[in-house]
Each structure stands twice: as structure tokens, then as C-alpha cells.
Amino acid sequence: MKKQTLALIQADALRMDCLQAVQALALPQAMICAGFVRNLVWDAAHQFSTSTPLNDVDVAWYSSEQIDPQLDLELEFKLKQQLPNVQWQVRNQARMHHRNGVAAYASAKDAVARFPETATCLGAAMNDKNEIEWRVTAGLADAWALRLRHNAHSGLALSVTQRRIEEKNWLARWPHLRLMPQLLG
């Protein structure tokens, strides 16, 4: 699954440009995560001929010393200058536990591995050798199996996942997604 997913990313010019733009910022523990990978997998599993347009590109990074939210906005601006057609969302995960009302994250990897649904717990980055490397693959099996499952390790209420599924209209876009029993109640 990892190699197949990497091949999909490498074949997508926009995703490669995004990874290179984030790499150029040299942020600690930075990765592009969530729908950036998940949507591409779901599109492939649904045999779509074109990728679903990205609503945004989520960048997770981590520094307990640089927690001013203004810095994230400045980083978004820099990325927007490089790729103006991309809606960037940059967040230092060292402070995001406050917004999410959960225990503090120990790293960017920890934060992404605790996203609300398992299929979203995915993150990749470009390394110093210009190779894509996985930072988080916790949700890869569920993404490829088209399983929507609440992440019990997220610290978030089940209702958060249920609300996200509805608000993001995932079941209409990807009709073969399967809600796991915990989400059917």
C-alpha cells in the first residue's frame, strides 16, 4: 500500500509541487497530511480518472518554541506566493491540542496520528534527497479499504467524526466508503 500510494503522489504534479514547497520552508517535523493523501487514495480506490480537487492542503509541523499563530499565517502566505492556486492551512501542532480540547501532542506525528478518523491519519514529506517519505501511515489500510472509522486514540468525541463525514459530504463524493459500526449509531 505504501509503494502504491507513493506512486500515486509521484504521478500527481500538484502534489509534488506542494511537497517541494513545504520542504523549502525547512519547518521542524513538517508534513502534508490528511486529505492530501487520503483523497488521492479514495479516488484511486474508486477508479476515478481525475483527482478530486483539494479544498485545502494541510501542513502539520511542530515547534514548542514558535507557537505564535501569526507565524502559521506568515508561512501560509509564503506558500501561497509559490503556489497561488492552493488553499494552504499551516498549523503548528504544539498548540493545536488547545483548540481540539485534548491532551498535548508530543510531535507532529503524534498530532496527525490522532486525527478524528483513521483514514485521515496520513502524512508525507519530501526529504533532503528529494524523495517522498512517510511521516504517518496509521490510516493507510483504512483509506485503501474505504473504511470510515472513528479514531479511538484521537481523544475526540465520536460526534466529531460523524459531523465531519456529514459536513464534508464524503459519502456523496466517494459512494463506496463504508461506515464502521461505531459510526452507524
MOJO-V675329 format. One record per residue. OMEGA is omega as a letter, one per 20 degrees, with the letter a starting at -180 (none if undefined). D_LAST is the distance of its C-alpha to the last C-alpha in Angstrom with 2 decimals. Layout:
omega=OMEGA d_last=D_LAST
omega=OMEGA d_last=D_LAST
This chain:
omega=a d_last=30.28
omega=a d_last=32.02
omega=r d_last=35.20
omega=a d_last=33.55
omega=r d_last=31.64
omega=r d_last=34.86
omega=r d_last=36.70
omega=r d_last=34.31
omega=a d_last=34.84
omega=r d_last=38.58
omega=a d_last=38.79
omega=a d_last=37.25
omega=a d_last=40.09
omega=a d_last=38.04
omega=r d_last=35.91
omega=r d_last=39.13
omega=r d_last=40.74
omega=r d_last=37.85
omega=r d_last=38.09
omega=r d_last=41.85
omega=r d_last=41.62
omega=r d_last=39.38
omega=a d_last=41.67
omega=r d_last=44.64
omega=r d_last=43.25
omega=r d_last=43.49
omega=r d_last=40.68
omega=r d_last=39.82
omega=a d_last=36.83
omega=r d_last=36.02
omega=r d_last=33.66
omega=a d_last=31.90
omega=r d_last=28.21
omega=a d_last=24.72
omega=r d_last=24.86
omega=r d_last=28.55
omega=a d_last=27.79
omega=a d_last=24.21
omega=r d_last=25.00
omega=r d_last=28.15
omega=a d_last=26.42
omega=r d_last=23.80
omega=r d_last=26.77
omega=a d_last=28.73
omega=r d_last=25.99
omega=a d_last=25.70
omega=r d_last=29.51
omega=a d_last=30.02
omega=r d_last=33.74
omega=a d_last=33.41
omega=r d_last=31.25
omega=r d_last=28.74
omega=a d_last=30.53
omega=r d_last=29.43
omega=r d_last=28.28
omega=r d_last=29.69
omega=a d_last=30.92
omega=r d_last=29.54
omega=r d_last=32.20
omega=r d_last=31.41
omega=a d_last=34.43
omega=r d_last=35.37
omega=r d_last=38.32
omega=a d_last=38.37
omega=a d_last=41.79
omega=a d_last=40.98
omega=r d_last=38.04
omega=r d_last=39.34
omega=r d_last=36.80
omega=r d_last=39.87
omega=r d_last=40.49
omega=r d_last=37.23
omega=r d_last=38.39
omega=r d_last=41.78
omega=r d_last=40.29
omega=r d_last=38.24
omega=r d_last=41.53
omega=r d_last=43.35
omega=r d_last=40.78
omega=r d_last=40.88
omega=a d_last=44.64
omega=a d_last=44.31
omega=a d_last=41.57
omega=a d_last=41.56
omega=a d_last=39.06
omega=r d_last=36.27
omega=a d_last=33.95
omega=r d_last=34.00
omega=a d_last=31.74
omega=a d_last=33.44
omega=r d_last=32.07
omega=a d_last=33.70
omega=r d_last=30.92
omega=r d_last=33.14
omega=a d_last=32.02
omega=r d_last=28.50
omega=r d_last=26.90
omega=r d_last=28.16
omega=a d_last=26.26
omega=r d_last=23.02
omega=a d_last=23.49
omega=r d_last=23.44
omega=a d_last=26.24
omega=r d_last=29.10
omega=a d_last=29.11
omega=a d_last=32.02
omega=r d_last=32.59
omega=r d_last=31.37
omega=r d_last=30.04
omega=a d_last=28.06
omega=a d_last=26.59
omega=r d_last=25.60
omega=r d_last=24.16
omega=r d_last=21.84
omega=a d_last=20.47
omega=r d_last=16.76
omega=a d_last=15.79
omega=a d_last=17.87
omega=r d_last=19.34
omega=a d_last=20.88
omega=a d_last=22.72
omega=r d_last=25.90
omega=a d_last=29.34
omega=r d_last=32.83
omega=r d_last=36.27
omega=r d_last=39.85
omega=a d_last=42.10
omega=r d_last=45.83
omega=a d_last=46.78
omega=r d_last=44.79
omega=r d_last=42.34
omega=r d_last=38.58
omega=r d_last=37.02
omega=r d_last=33.50
omega=r d_last=32.56
omega=r d_last=28.88
omega=a d_last=27.40
omega=a d_last=24.35
omega=a d_last=22.06
omega=a d_last=24.52
omega=r d_last=23.20
omega=r d_last=19.64
omega=a d_last=21.28
omega=r d_last=23.53
omega=r d_last=20.93
omega=r d_last=18.86
omega=r d_last=15.80
omega=a d_last=13.50
omega=r d_last=12.49
omega=r d_last=12.17
omega=a d_last=15.61
omega=a d_last=15.54
omega=a d_last=19.24
omega=a d_last=18.91
omega=a d_last=18.91
omega=r d_last=16.55
omega=r d_last=13.36
omega=a d_last=10.06
omega=r d_last=10.22
omega=r d_last=13.49
omega=r d_last=12.29
omega=a d_last=9.75
omega=r d_last=12.81
omega=r d_last=15.20
omega=a d_last=13.70
omega=a d_last=13.94
omega=a d_last=17.28
omega=r d_last=18.85
omega=a d_last=18.04
omega=a d_last=17.75
omega=r d_last=16.25
omega=a d_last=19.25
omega=a d_last=21.75
omega=a d_last=20.64
omega=a d_last=19.18
omega=r d_last=19.14
omega=a d_last=16.57
omega=r d_last=13.79
omega=r d_last=10.28
omega=a d_last=9.86
omega=a d_last=7.26
omega=a d_last=6.34
omega=a d_last=5.63
omega=a d_last=3.82
omega=none d_last=0.00
